[in-house]
Amino acid sequence: MTVNKIPSSRDSKKFWEEINKQKEKSRIQLAKLPFEKKIEILEQMQRDWQELMNSKSRKIPKRTGGKVKL
């Protein structure tokens, strides 16, 4: 696709079909993992999230029911 081409609805449909196929493929792969590996992944995700929350380089606004506080 060139920069000047306006995406069509058909292009968008193909794009989302491919995204959904890849997501399903990932879900199947994760479902086949042993329980211990799933726990390791979850723990790593929690550590990453905690590190992000503690980061002073970028503040993420807290959710306030639709209102953004900075």
CHARMM-style PDB file with segment names, atoms N, HN, CA, C and O in Angstrom:
ATOM      1  N   MET     1       0.848  -1.172   0.000  1.00  0.00      PROA
ATOM      2  CA  MET     1       0.000   0.000   0.000  1.00  0.00      PROA
ATOM      3  C   MET     1       0.894   1.236   0.000  1.00  0.00      PROA
ATOM      4  O   MET     1       1.857   1.315   0.762  1.00  0.00      PROA
ATOM      5  N   THR     2       0.579   2.167  -0.830  1.00  0.00      PROA
ATOM      6  HN  THR     2      -0.203   2.103  -1.450  1.00  0.00      PROA
ATOM      7  CA  THR     2       1.364   3.398  -0.890  1.00  0.00      PROA
ATOM      8  C   THR     2       0.834   4.388   0.131  1.00  0.00      PROA
ATOM      9  O   THR     2      -0.245   4.205   0.694  1.00  0.00      PROA
ATOM     10  N   VAL     3       1.600   5.425   0.358  1.00  0.00      PROA
ATOM     11  HN  VAL     3       2.476   5.574  -0.099  1.00  0.00      PROA
ATOM     12  CA  VAL     3       1.227   6.430   1.341  1.00  0.00      PROA
ATOM     13  C   VAL     3      -0.043   7.167   0.926  1.00  0.00      PROA
ATOM     14  O   VAL     3      -0.860   7.514   1.779  1.00  0.00      PROA
ATOM     15  N   ASN     4      -0.220   7.406  -0.358  1.00  0.00      PROA
ATOM     16  HN  ASN     4       0.444   7.124  -1.051  1.00  0.00      PROA
ATOM     17  CA  ASN     4      -1.351   8.195  -0.818  1.00  0.00      PROA
ATOM     18  C   ASN     4      -2.626   7.379  -1.008  1.00  0.00      PROA
ATOM     19  O   ASN     4      -3.700   7.951  -1.195  1.00  0.00      PROA
ATOM     20  N   LYS     5      -2.523   6.066  -0.963  1.00  0.00      PROA
ATOM     21  HN  LYS     5      -1.651   5.602  -0.811  1.00  0.00      PROA
ATOM     22  CA  LYS     5      -3.703   5.235  -1.189  1.00  0.00      PROA
ATOM     23  C   LYS     5      -4.615   5.282   0.034  1.00  0.00      PROA
ATOM     24  O   LYS     5      -4.157   5.134   1.167  1.00  0.00      PROA
ATOM     25  N   ILE     6      -5.883   5.487  -0.202  1.00  0.00      PROA
ATOM     26  HN  ILE     6      -6.254   5.608  -1.123  1.00  0.00      PROA
ATOM     27  CA  ILE     6      -6.858   5.492   0.874  1.00  0.00      PROA
ATOM     28  C   ILE     6      -7.271   4.040   1.125  1.00  0.00      PROA
ATOM     29  O   ILE     6      -7.705   3.353   0.200  1.00  0.00      PROA
ATOM     30  N   PRO     7      -7.139   3.569   2.368  1.00  0.00      PROA
ATOM     31  CA  PRO     7      -7.495   2.175   2.645  1.00  0.00      PROA
ATOM     32  C   PRO     7      -8.989   1.933   2.403  1.00  0.00      PROA
ATOM     33  O   PRO     7      -9.833   2.748   2.776  1.00  0.00      PROA
ATOM     34  N   SER     8      -9.286   0.827   1.788  1.00  0.00      PROA
ATOM     35  HN  SER     8      -8.601   0.165   1.485  1.00  0.00      PROA
ATOM     36  CA  SER     8     -10.680   0.479   1.543  1.00  0.00      PROA
ATOM     37  C   SER     8     -11.200  -0.376   2.689  1.00  0.00      PROA
ATOM     38  O   SER     8     -10.429  -0.856   3.520  1.00  0.00      PROA
ATOM     39  N   SER     9     -12.500  -0.558   2.723  1.00  0.00      PROA
ATOM     40  HN  SER     9     -13.126  -0.168   2.048  1.00  0.00      PROA
ATOM     41  CA  SER     9     -13.074  -1.407   3.762  1.00  0.00      PROA
ATOM     42  C   SER     9     -12.615  -2.848   3.579  1.00  0.00      PROA
ATOM     43  O   SER     9     -12.500  -3.588   4.556  1.00  0.00      PROA
ATOM     44  N   ARG    10     -12.354  -3.251   2.346  1.00  0.00      PROA
ATOM     45  HN  ARG    10     -12.447  -2.650   1.553  1.00  0.00      PROA
ATOM     46  CA  ARG    10     -11.865  -4.599   2.077  1.00  0.00      PROA
ATOM     47  C   ARG    10     -10.458  -4.774   2.652  1.00  0.00      PROA
ATOM     48  O   ARG    10     -10.143  -5.822   3.216  1.00  0.00      PROA
ATOM     49  N   ASP    11      -9.607  -3.745   2.509  1.00  0.00      PROA
ATOM     50  HN  ASP    11      -9.863  -2.894   2.050  1.00  0.00      PROA
ATOM     51  CA  ASP    11      -8.266  -3.806   3.092  1.00  0.00      PROA
ATOM     52  C   ASP    11      -8.358  -3.930   4.612  1.00  0.00      PROA
ATOM     53  O   ASP    11      -7.625  -4.701   5.232  1.00  0.00      PROA
ATOM     54  N   SER    12      -9.260  -3.166   5.192  1.00  0.00      PROA
ATOM     55  HN  SER    12      -9.855  -2.540   4.688  1.00  0.00      PROA
ATOM     56  CA  SER    12      -9.440  -3.205   6.635  1.00  0.00      PROA
ATOM     57  C   SER    12      -9.929  -4.583   7.071  1.00  0.00      PROA
ATOM     58  O   SER    12      -9.468  -5.116   8.081  1.00  0.00      PROA
ATOM     59  N   LYS    13     -10.841  -5.148   6.327  1.00  0.00      PROA
ATOM     60  HN  LYS    13     -11.215  -4.715   5.507  1.00  0.00      PROA
ATOM     61  CA  LYS    13     -11.372  -6.473   6.656  1.00  0.00      PROA
ATOM     62  C   LYS    13     -10.265  -7.519   6.602  1.00  0.00      PROA
ATOM     63  O   LYS    13     -10.179  -8.365   7.492  1.00  0.00      PROA
ATOM     64  N   LYS    14      -9.418  -7.477   5.578  1.00  0.00      PROA
ATOM     65  HN  LYS    14      -9.488  -6.789   4.855  1.00  0.00      PROA
ATOM     66  CA  LYS    14      -8.300  -8.413   5.461  1.00  0.00      PROA
ATOM     67  C   LYS    14      -7.329  -8.244   6.632  1.00  0.00      PROA
ATOM     68  O   LYS    14      -6.848  -9.221   7.206  1.00  0.00      PROA
ATOM     69  N   PHE    15      -7.057  -6.999   6.966  1.00  0.00      PROA
ATOM     70  HN  PHE    15      -7.448  -6.205   6.500  1.00  0.00      PROA
ATOM     71  CA  PHE    15      -6.148  -6.694   8.067  1.00  0.00      PROA
ATOM     72  C   PHE    15      -6.658  -7.331   9.366  1.00  0.00      PROA
ATOM     73  O   PHE    15      -5.909  -8.028  10.050  1.00  0.00      PROA
ATOM     74  N   TRP    16      -7.922  -7.093   9.703  1.00  0.00      PROA
ATOM     75  HN  TRP    16      -8.530  -6.526   9.147  1.00  0.00      PROA
ATOM     76  CA  TRP    16      -8.467  -7.609  10.953  1.00  0.00      PROA
ATOM     77  C   TRP    16      -8.612  -9.124  10.928  1.00  0.00      PROA
ATOM     78  O   TRP    16      -8.492  -9.768  11.970  1.00  0.00      PROA
ATOM     79  N   GLU    17      -8.866  -9.701   9.768  1.00  0.00      PROA
ATOM     80  HN  GLU    17      -8.964  -9.178   8.921  1.00  0.00      PROA
ATOM     81  CA  GLU    17      -8.901 -11.158   9.679  1.00  0.00      PROA
ATOM     82  C   GLU    17      -7.533 -11.741  10.024  1.00  0.00      PROA
ATOM     83  O   GLU    17      -7.437 -12.722  10.761  1.00  0.00      PROA
ATOM     84  N   GLU    18      -6.484 -11.133   9.489  1.00  0.00      PROA
ATOM     85  HN  GLU    18      -6.562 -10.336   8.891  1.00  0.00      PROA
ATOM     86  CA  GLU    18      -5.128 -11.614   9.756  1.00  0.00      PROA
ATOM     87  C   GLU    18      -4.764 -11.424  11.229  1.00  0.00      PROA
ATOM     88  O   GLU    18      -4.170 -12.311  11.841  1.00  0.00      PROA
ATOM     89  N   ILE    19      -5.117 -10.273  11.797  1.00  0.00      PROA
ATOM     90  HN  ILE    19      -5.600  -9.552  11.300  1.00  0.00      PROA
ATOM     91  CA  ILE    19      -4.857 -10.029  13.226  1.00  0.00      PROA
ATOM     92  C   ILE    19      -5.553 -11.082  14.072  1.00  0.00      PROA
ATOM     93  O   ILE    19      -4.951 -11.636  14.992  1.00  0.00      PROA
ATOM     94  N   ASN    20      -6.812 -11.361  13.770  1.00  0.00      PROA
ATOM     95  HN  ASN    20      -7.301 -10.910  13.023  1.00  0.00      PROA
ATOM     96  CA  ASN    20      -7.569 -12.342  14.543  1.00  0.00      PROA
ATOM     97  C   ASN    20      -6.992 -13.748  14.399  1.00  0.00      PROA
ATOM     98  O   ASN    20      -6.992 -14.513  15.363  1.00  0.00      PROA
ATOM     99  N   LYS    21      -6.503 -14.096  13.214  1.00  0.00      PROA
ATOM    100  HN  LYS    21      -6.503 -13.474  12.431  1.00  0.00      PROA
ATOM    101  CA  LYS    21      -5.866 -15.400  13.025  1.00  0.00      PROA
ATOM    102  C   LYS    21      -4.625 -15.524  13.904  1.00  0.00      PROA
ATOM    103  O   LYS    21      -4.405 -16.552  14.544  1.00  0.00      PROA
ATOM    104  N   GLN    22      -3.817 -14.461  13.928  1.00  0.00      PROA
ATOM    105  HN  GLN    22      -3.996 -13.626  13.409  1.00  0.00      PROA
ATOM    106  CA  GLN    22      -2.592 -14.479  14.725  1.00  0.00      PROA
ATOM    107  C   GLN    22      -2.905 -14.545  16.220  1.00  0.00      PROA
ATOM    108  O   GLN    22      -2.215 -15.239  16.967  1.00  0.00      PROA
ATOM    109  N   LYS    23      -3.935 -13.830  16.656  1.00  0.00      PROA
ATOM    110  HN  LYS    23      -4.495 -13.267  16.048  1.00  0.00      PROA
ATOM    111  CA  LYS    23      -4.323 -13.875  18.062  1.00  0.00      PROA
ATOM    112  C   LYS    23      -4.774 -15.282  18.452  1.00  0.00      PROA
ATOM    113  O   LYS    23      -4.416 -15.783  19.518  1.00  0.00      PROA
ATOM    114  N   GLU    24      -5.550 -15.903  17.593  1.00  0.00      PROA
ATOM    115  HN  GLU    24      -5.841 -15.495  16.727  1.00  0.00      PROA
ATOM    116  CA  GLU    24      -6.030 -17.262  17.870  1.00  0.00      PROA
ATOM    117  C   GLU    24      -4.854 -18.236  17.924  1.00  0.00      PROA
ATOM    118  O   GLU    24      -4.817 -19.125  18.773  1.00  0.00      PROA
ATOM    119  N   LYS    25      -3.901 -18.065  17.021  1.00  0.00      PROA
ATOM    120  HN  LYS    25      -3.931 -17.342  16.330  1.00  0.00      PROA
ATOM    121  CA  LYS    25      -2.706 -18.914  17.018  1.00  0.00      PROA
ATOM    122  C   LYS    25      -1.937 -18.764  18.332  1.00  0.00      PROA
ATOM    123  O   LYS    25      -1.480 -19.754  18.904  1.00  0.00      PROA
ATOM    124  N   SER    26      -1.796 -17.529  18.805  1.00  0.00      PROA
ATOM    125  HN  SER    26      -2.167 -16.725  18.341  1.00  0.00      PROA
ATOM    126  CA  SER    26      -1.112 -17.277  20.074  1.00  0.00      PROA
ATOM    127  C   SER    26      -1.872 -17.887  21.246  1.00  0.00      PROA
ATOM    128  O   SER    26      -1.261 -18.468  22.144  1.00  0.00      PROA
ATOM    129  N   ARG    27      -3.201 -17.763  21.247  1.00  0.00      PROA
ATOM    130  HN  ARG    27      -3.697 -17.291  20.517  1.00  0.00      PROA
ATOM    131  CA  ARG    27      -4.016 -18.337  22.317  1.00  0.00      PROA
ATOM    132  C   ARG    27      -3.848 -19.856  22.374  1.00  0.00      PROA
ATOM    133  O   ARG    27      -3.750 -20.433  23.458  1.00  0.00      PROA
ATOM    134  N   ILE    28      -3.814 -20.492  21.222  1.00  0.00      PROA
ATOM    135  HN  ILE    28      -3.894 -20.023  20.342  1.00  0.00      PROA
ATOM    136  CA  ILE    28      -3.657 -21.951  21.174  1.00  0.00      PROA
ATOM    137  C   ILE    28      -2.286 -22.351  21.722  1.00  0.00      PROA
ATOM    138  O   ILE    28      -2.174 -23.312  22.484  1.00  0.00      PROA
ATOM    139  N   GLN    29      -1.244 -21.610  21.329  1.00  0.00      PROA
ATOM    140  HN  GLN    29      -1.335 -20.829  20.710  1.00  0.00      PROA
ATOM    141  CA  GLN    29       0.101 -21.914  21.813  1.00  0.00      PROA
ATOM    142  C   GLN    29       0.180 -21.748  23.330  1.00  0.00      PROA
ATOM    143  O   GLN    29       0.771 -22.583  24.016  1.00  0.00      PROA
ATOM    144  N   LEU    30      -0.415 -20.670  23.856  1.00  0.00      PROA
ATOM    145  HN  LEU    30      -0.894 -19.992  23.299  1.00  0.00      PROA
ATOM    146  CA  LEU    30      -0.387 -20.441  25.298  1.00  0.00      PROA
ATOM    147  C   LEU    30      -1.187 -21.513  26.041  1.00  0.00      PROA
ATOM    148  O   LEU    30      -0.805 -21.918  27.138  1.00  0.00      PROA
ATOM    149  N   ALA    31      -2.278 -21.969  25.462  1.00  0.00      PROA
ATOM    150  HN  ALA    31      -2.589 -21.640  24.571  1.00  0.00      PROA
ATOM    151  CA  ALA    31      -3.103 -22.993  26.104  1.00  0.00      PROA
ATOM    152  C   ALA    31      -2.350 -24.312  26.237  1.00  0.00      PROA
ATOM    153  O   ALA    31      -2.630 -25.090  27.148  1.00  0.00      PROA
ATOM    154  N   LYS    32      -1.409 -24.573  25.353  1.00  0.00      PROA
ATOM    155  HN  LYS    32      -1.181 -23.941  24.613  1.00  0.00      PROA
ATOM    156  CA  LYS    32      -0.655 -25.825  25.368  1.00  0.00      PROA
ATOM    157  C   LYS    32       0.505 -25.806  26.366  1.00  0.00      PROA
ATOM    158  O   LYS    32       1.097 -26.849  26.644  1.00  0.00      PROA
ATOM    159  N   LEU    33       0.830 -24.644  26.899  1.00  0.00      PROA
ATOM    160  HN  LEU    33       0.349 -23.796  26.673  1.00  0.00      PROA
ATOM    161  CA  LEU    33       1.956 -24.554  27.829  1.00  0.00      PROA
ATOM    162  C   LEU    33       1.627 -25.242  29.151  1.00  0.00      PROA
ATOM    163  O   LEU    33       0.469 -25.285  29.567  1.00  0.00      PROA
ATOM    164  N   PRO    34       2.658 -25.780  29.809  1.00  0.00      PROA
ATOM    165  CA  PRO    34       2.442 -26.352  31.136  1.00  0.00      PROA
ATOM    166  C   PRO    34       2.049 -25.260  32.137  1.00  0.00      PROA
ATOM    167  O   PRO    34       2.408 -24.094  31.974  1.00  0.00      PROA
ATOM    168  N   PHE    35       1.310 -25.656  33.169  1.00  0.00      PROA
ATOM    169  HN  PHE    35       1.018 -26.603  33.302  1.00  0.00      PROA
ATOM    170  CA  PHE    35       0.824 -24.715  34.159  1.00  0.00      PROA
ATOM    171  C   PHE    35       1.957 -23.915  34.798  1.00  0.00      PROA
ATOM    172  O   PHE    35       1.807 -22.716  35.029  1.00  0.00      PROA
ATOM    173  N   GLU    36       3.086 -24.562  35.085  1.00  0.00      PROA
ATOM    174  HN  GLU    36       3.207 -25.537  34.897  1.00  0.00      PROA
ATOM    175  CA  GLU    36       4.220 -23.883  35.710  1.00  0.00      PROA
ATOM    176  C   GLU    36       4.732 -22.744  34.826  1.00  0.00      PROA
ATOM    177  O   GLU    36       5.083 -21.676  35.325  1.00  0.00      PROA
ATOM    178  N   LYS    37       4.772 -22.975  33.520  1.00  0.00      PROA
ATOM    179  HN  LYS    37       4.487 -23.843  33.115  1.00  0.00      PROA
ATOM    180  CA  LYS    37       5.238 -21.942  32.593  1.00  0.00      PROA
ATOM    181  C   LYS    37       4.262 -20.770  32.569  1.00  0.00      PROA
ATOM    182  O   LYS    37       4.675 -19.612  32.497  1.00  0.00      PROA
ATOM    183  N   LYS    38       2.971 -21.072  32.628  1.00  0.00      PROA
ATOM    184  HN  LYS    38       2.635 -22.012  32.686  1.00  0.00      PROA
ATOM    185  CA  LYS    38       1.965 -20.008  32.661  1.00  0.00      PROA
ATOM    186  C   LYS    38       2.133 -19.144  33.907  1.00  0.00      PROA
ATOM    187  O   LYS    38       1.985 -17.924  33.845  1.00  0.00      PROA
ATOM    188  N   ILE    39       2.441 -19.781  35.039  1.00  0.00      PROA
ATOM    189  HN  ILE    39       2.561 -20.772  35.089  1.00  0.00      PROA
ATOM    190  CA  ILE    39       2.677 -19.041  36.286  1.00  0.00      PROA
ATOM    191  C   ILE    39       3.909 -18.151  36.146  1.00  0.00      PROA
ATOM    192  O   ILE    39       3.893 -17.001  36.586  1.00  0.00      PROA
ATOM    193  N   GLU    40       4.979 -18.672  35.536  1.00  0.00      PROA
ATOM    194  HN  GLU    40       4.992 -19.606  35.179  1.00  0.00      PROA
ATOM    195  CA  GLU    40       6.187 -17.871  35.318  1.00  0.00      PROA
ATOM    196  C   GLU    40       5.878 -16.644  34.460  1.00  0.00      PROA
ATOM    197  O   GLU    40       6.344 -15.543  34.754  1.00  0.00      PROA
ATOM    198  N   ILE    41       5.098 -16.834  33.410  1.00  0.00      PROA
ATOM    199  HN  ILE    41       4.720 -17.728  33.171  1.00  0.00      PROA
ATOM    200  CA  ILE    41       4.741 -15.720  32.526  1.00  0.00      PROA
ATOM    201  C   ILE    41       3.930 -14.687  33.298  1.00  0.00      PROA
ATOM    202  O   ILE    41       4.179 -13.488  33.175  1.00  0.00      PROA
ATOM    203  N   LEU    42       2.967 -15.138  34.087  1.00  0.00      PROA
ATOM    204  HN  LEU    42       2.765 -16.112  34.187  1.00  0.00      PROA
ATOM    205  CA  LEU    42       2.140 -14.230  34.878  1.00  0.00      PROA
ATOM    206  C   LEU    42       2.987 -13.441  35.868  1.00  0.00      PROA
ATOM    207  O   LEU    42       2.808 -12.232  36.012  1.00  0.00      PROA
ATOM    208  N   GLU    43       3.905 -14.116  36.548  1.00  0.00      PROA
ATOM    209  HN  GLU    43       4.050 -15.099  36.431  1.00  0.00      PROA
ATOM    210  CA  GLU    43       4.774 -13.434  37.505  1.00  0.00      PROA
ATOM    211  C   GLU    43       5.643 -12.392  36.811  1.00  0.00      PROA
ATOM    212  O   GLU    43       5.841 -11.301  37.347  1.00  0.00      PROA
ATOM    213  N   GLN    44       6.165 -12.710  35.627  1.00  0.00      PROA
ATOM    214  HN  GLN    44       6.004 -13.596  35.192  1.00  0.00      PROA
ATOM    215  CA  GLN    44       6.976 -11.749  34.882  1.00  0.00      PROA
ATOM    216  C   GLN    44       6.140 -10.536  34.466  1.00  0.00      PROA
ATOM    217  O   GLN    44       6.604  -9.398  34.541  1.00  0.00      PROA
ATOM    218  N   MET    45       4.921 -10.787  34.031  1.00  0.00      PROA
ATOM    219  HN  MET    45       4.544 -11.711  33.970  1.00  0.00      PROA
ATOM    220  CA  MET    45       4.038  -9.686  33.641  1.00  0.00      PROA
ATOM    221  C   MET    45       3.750  -8.779  34.836  1.00  0.00      PROA
ATOM    222  O   MET    45       3.708  -7.557  34.699  1.00  0.00      PROA
ATOM    223  N   GLN    46       3.551  -9.385  36.008  1.00  0.00      PROA
ATOM    224  HN  GLN    46       3.584 -10.378  36.119  1.00  0.00      PROA
ATOM    225  CA  GLN    46       3.297  -8.591  37.213  1.00  0.00      PROA
ATOM    226  C   GLN    46       4.523  -7.772  37.605  1.00  0.00      PROA
ATOM    227  O   GLN    46       4.388  -6.620  38.018  1.00  0.00      PROA
ATOM    228  N   ARG    47       5.729  -8.358  37.480  1.00  0.00      PROA
ATOM    229  HN  ARG    47       5.838  -9.294  37.144  1.00  0.00      PROA
ATOM    230  CA  ARG    47       6.956  -7.611  37.778  1.00  0.00      PROA
ATOM    231  C   ARG    47       7.122  -6.449  36.805  1.00  0.00      PROA
ATOM    232  O   ARG    47       7.479  -5.340  37.203  1.00  0.00      PROA
ATOM    233  N   ASP    48       6.860  -6.713  35.525  1.00  0.00      PROA
ATOM    234  HN  ASP    48       6.570  -7.614  35.202  1.00  0.00      PROA
ATOM    235  CA  ASP    48       6.972  -5.652  34.521  1.00  0.00      PROA
ATOM    236  C   ASP    48       5.989  -4.529  34.803  1.00  0.00      PROA
ATOM    237  O   ASP    48       6.337  -3.352  34.702  1.00  0.00      PROA
ATOM    238  N   TRP    49       4.755  -4.890  35.159  1.00  0.00      PROA
ATOM    239  HN  TRP    49       4.472  -5.846  35.241  1.00  0.00      PROA
ATOM    240  CA  TRP    49       3.740  -3.891  35.453  1.00  0.00      PROA
ATOM    241  C   TRP    49       4.148  -3.058  36.668  1.00  0.00      PROA
ATOM    242  O   TRP    49       4.019  -1.834  36.664  1.00  0.00      PROA
ATOM    243  N   GLN    50       4.642  -3.738  37.710  1.00  0.00      PROA
ATOM    244  HN  GLN    50       4.746  -4.732  37.714  1.00  0.00      PROA
ATOM    245  CA  GLN    50       5.056  -3.025  38.916  1.00  0.00      PROA
ATOM    246  C   GLN    50       6.217  -2.080  38.614  1.00  0.00      PROA
ATOM    247  O   GLN    50       6.252  -0.958  39.120  1.00  0.00      PROA
ATOM    248  N   GLU    51       7.151  -2.521  37.805  1.00  0.00      PROA
ATOM    249  HN  GLU    51       7.123  -3.432  37.393  1.00  0.00      PROA
ATOM    250  CA  GLU    51       8.273  -1.672  37.410  1.00  0.00      PROA
ATOM    251  C   GLU    51       7.778  -0.448  36.637  1.00  0.00      PROA
ATOM    252  O   GLU    51       8.264   0.663  36.846  1.00  0.00      PROA
ATOM    253  N   LEU    52       6.833  -0.656  35.764  1.00  0.00      PROA
ATOM    254  HN  LEU    52       6.438  -1.559  35.595  1.00  0.00      PROA
ATOM    255  CA  LEU    52       6.262   0.454  35.004  1.00  0.00      PROA
ATOM    256  C   LEU    52       5.561   1.439  35.931  1.00  0.00      PROA
ATOM    257  O   LEU    52       5.701   2.650  35.763  1.00  0.00      PROA
ATOM    258  N   MET    53       4.815   0.939  36.896  1.00  0.00      PROA
ATOM    259  HN  MET    53       4.701  -0.045  37.032  1.00  0.00      PROA
ATOM    260  CA  MET    53       4.097   1.805  37.832  1.00  0.00      PROA
ATOM    261  C   MET    53       5.060   2.594  38.713  1.00  0.00      PROA
ATOM    262  O   MET    53       4.763   3.722  39.104  1.00  0.00      PROA
ATOM    263  N   ASN    54       6.206   2.004  39.023  1.00  0.00      PROA
ATOM    264  HN  ASN    54       6.446   1.087  38.705  1.00  0.00      PROA
ATOM    265  CA  ASN    54       7.184   2.669  39.878  1.00  0.00      PROA
ATOM    266  C   ASN    54       8.117   3.587  39.097  1.00  0.00      PROA
ATOM    267  O   ASN    54       8.903   4.324  39.691  1.00  0.00      PROA
ATOM    268  N   SER    55       8.036   3.547  37.789  1.00  0.00      PROA
ATOM    269  HN  SER    55       7.397   2.948  37.306  1.00  0.00      PROA
ATOM    270  CA  SER    55       8.928   4.334  36.949  1.00  0.00      PROA
ATOM    271  C   SER    55       8.630   5.817  37.103  1.00  0.00      PROA
ATOM    272  O   SER    55       7.470   6.229  37.100  1.00  0.00      PROA
ATOM    273  N   LYS    56       9.673   6.608  37.234  1.00  0.00      PROA
ATOM    274  HN  LYS    56      10.615   6.273  37.236  1.00  0.00      PROA
ATOM    275  CA  LYS    56       9.501   8.051  37.336  1.00  0.00      PROA
ATOM    276  C   LYS    56       9.668   8.728  35.987  1.00  0.00      PROA
ATOM    277  O   LYS    56       9.433   9.930  35.854  1.00  0.00      PROA
ATOM    278  N   SER    57      10.077   7.950  34.980  1.00  0.00      PROA
ATOM    279  HN  SER    57      10.267   6.974  35.088  1.00  0.00      PROA
ATOM    280  CA  SER    57      10.300   8.539  33.666  1.00  0.00      PROA
ATOM    281  C   SER    57       9.002   8.879  32.962  1.00  0.00      PROA
ATOM    282  O   SER    57       8.977   9.773  32.115  1.00  0.00      PROA
ATOM    283  N   ARG    58       7.928   8.188  33.292  1.00  0.00      PROA
ATOM    284  HN  ARG    58       7.948   7.462  33.980  1.00  0.00      PROA
ATOM    285  CA  ARG    58       6.649   8.445  32.639  1.00  0.00      PROA
ATOM    286  C   ARG    58       5.528   8.149  33.621  1.00  0.00      PROA
ATOM    287  O   ARG    58       5.398   7.029  34.115  1.00  0.00      PROA
ATOM    288  N   LYS    59       4.742   9.137  33.890  1.00  0.00      PROA
ATOM    289  HN  LYS    59       4.847  10.046  33.488  1.00  0.00      PROA
ATOM    290  CA  LYS    59       3.603   8.956  34.783  1.00  0.00      PROA
ATOM    291  C   LYS    59       2.387   8.571  33.969  1.00  0.00      PROA
ATOM    292  O   LYS    59       2.085   9.192  32.950  1.00  0.00      PROA
ATOM    293  N   ILE    60       1.697   7.553  34.419  1.00  0.00      PROA
ATOM    294  HN  ILE    60       1.942   7.048  35.247  1.00  0.00      PROA
ATOM    295  CA  ILE    60       0.481   7.099  33.766  1.00  0.00      PROA
ATOM    296  C   ILE    60      -0.698   7.590  34.604  1.00  0.00      PROA
ATOM    297  O   ILE    60      -0.757   7.321  35.804  1.00  0.00      PROA
ATOM    298  N   PRO    61      -1.644   8.314  33.977  1.00  0.00      PROA
ATOM    299  CA  PRO    61      -2.765   8.828  34.766  1.00  0.00      PROA
ATOM    300  C   PRO    61      -3.616   7.685  35.323  1.00  0.00      PROA
ATOM    301  O   PRO    61      -3.816   6.655  34.679  1.00  0.00      PROA
ATOM    302  N   LYS    62      -4.104   7.906  36.535  1.00  0.00      PROA
ATOM    303  HN  LYS    62      -3.941   8.743  37.058  1.00  0.00      PROA
ATOM    304  CA  LYS    62      -4.981   6.918  37.149  1.00  0.00      PROA
ATOM    305  C   LYS    62      -6.355   7.018  36.523  1.00  0.00      PROA
ATOM    306  O   LYS    62      -6.768   8.086  36.070  1.00  0.00      PROA
ATOM    307  N   ARG    63      -7.059   5.902  36.500  1.00  0.00      PROA
ATOM    308  HN  ARG    63      -6.724   5.034  36.868  1.00  0.00      PROA
ATOM    309  CA  ARG    63      -8.408   5.894  35.962  1.00  0.00      PROA
ATOM    310  C   ARG    63      -9.346   6.529  36.987  1.00  0.00      PROA
ATOM    311  O   ARG    63      -9.339   6.174  38.165  1.00  0.00      PROA
ATOM    312  N   THR    64     -10.138   7.461  36.515  1.00  0.00      PROA
ATOM    313  HN  THR    64     -10.143   7.750  35.558  1.00  0.00      PROA
ATOM    314  CA  THR    64     -11.039   8.175  37.406  1.00  0.00      PROA
ATOM    315  C   THR    64     -12.438   8.219  36.829  1.00  0.00      PROA
ATOM    316  O   THR    64     -13.097   9.258  36.878  1.00  0.00      PROA
ATOM    317  N   GLY    65     -12.895   7.116  36.288  1.00  0.00      PROA
ATOM    318  HN  GLY    65     -12.360   6.273  36.248  1.00  0.00      PROA
ATOM    319  CA  GLY    65     -14.251   7.054  35.757  1.00  0.00      PROA
ATOM    320  C   GLY    65     -14.466   7.958  34.562  1.00  0.00      PROA
ATOM    321  O   GLY    65     -15.487   8.642  34.481  1.00  0.00      PROA
ATOM    322  N   GLY    66     -13.518   7.975  33.628  1.00  0.00      PROA
ATOM    323  HN  GLY    66     -12.689   7.419  33.694  1.00  0.00      PROA
ATOM    324  CA  GLY    66     -13.662   8.762  32.412  1.00  0.00      PROA
ATOM    325  C   GLY    66     -12.923  10.085  32.452  1.00  0.00      PROA
ATOM    326  O   GLY    66     -12.660  10.678  31.406  1.00  0.00      PROA
ATOM    327  N   LYS    67     -12.586  10.555  33.641  1.00  0.00      PROA
ATOM    328  HN  LYS    67     -12.800  10.073  34.491  1.00  0.00      PROA
ATOM    329  CA  LYS    67     -11.847  11.816  33.775  1.00  0.00      PROA
ATOM    330  C   LYS    67     -10.372  11.495  33.907  1.00  0.00      PROA
ATOM    331  O   LYS    67     -10.004  10.556  34.612  1.00  0.00      PROA
ATOM    332  N   VAL    68      -9.527  12.256  33.243  1.00  0.00      PROA
ATOM    333  HN  VAL    68      -9.826  13.019  32.670  1.00  0.00      PROA
ATOM    334  CA  VAL    68      -8.086  12.031  33.295  1.00  0.00      PROA
ATOM    335  C   VAL    68      -7.455  13.061  34.200  1.00  0.00      PROA
ATOM    336  O   VAL    68      -7.603  14.263  33.982  1.00  0.00      PROA
ATOM    337  N   LYS    69      -6.744  12.591  35.228  1.00  0.00      PROA
ATOM    338  HN  LYS    69      -6.624  11.614  35.405  1.00  0.00      PROA
ATOM    339  CA  LYS    69      -6.003  13.479  36.113  1.00  0.00      PROA
ATOM    340  C   LYS    69      -4.531  13.361  35.782  1.00  0.00      PROA
ATOM    341  O   LYS    69      -4.008  12.252  35.676  1.00  0.00      PROA
ATOM    342  N   LEU    70      -3.863  14.468  35.620  1.00  0.00      PROA
ATOM    343  HN  LEU    70      -4.287  15.369  35.706  1.00  0.00      PROA
ATOM    344  CA  LEU    70      -2.427  14.450  35.344  1.00  0.00      PROA
ATOM    345  C   LEU    70      -1.652  14.990  36.515  1.00  0.00      PROA
ATOM    346  OT1 LEU    70      -0.424  15.053  36.466  1.00  0.00      PROA
TER     347      LEU     70
END
